[in-house]
Amino acid sequence: MEEFLKDLPNLAKDKHKTHKDFFKRLKKRPPKHLDQTMQVLHDETFEEIDCLTCASCCKTTGPLFTNKDMERISKHFKMKPSVFIDTYLRIDEDNDYVLQSVPCPFLGTDNYCSIYKVRPKACAEFPHTDRKKFQQISNLTLKNVEICPATYKIVEKMMEQIKLK
């Protein structure tokens, strides 16, 4: 896994145009059972890959924090939401709350999340490869291919299974 993770940025770069073209066609003519296919590919891939051996998402990117996330997590820490925000978050160029820095401050050296049970919705849903209307998030998926080995493998399997003209 370590070797694959090390090679992932180059693999993703080499395949970027191919993946982008595939998603462009997918958006225009999504197959009828795309969501079911994606769920199967997602489940199969996550039987092969253990996120705890990687945690690249937590080390390289940060999630968006919704108001509900901030309330839930600050309650978990027994602090006021304003204190949680001041301590851990900043507002980005899109006016969203994001982490002040990466890697995520809640990620342990063992790749376990110290707030896993109350983690942000974006973390719980990452890498979003099992979401409904999958074709609508192709730009996000293309970005995730660069950091998430599971996403890379899922996209490669998609291209094998889903034949687009």
Buried (B, 14 or more C-beta within 10 A) or exposed (E): EEEEBEEBEEBBEEBEEEBEEBBEEBEEEBBEEBBEBBBBBBEEBBEEBEBEEBBBBBEBBBBBBBEEBBBBBBEBEEBEBEEBBEEBBEEEEEEEBBBEEBBBBBBEEEBEBEBEEBBBBBBEEBBBBBBEEBBEBBEBBBBBBBBBBBBBBBBBBBBEEBEBE
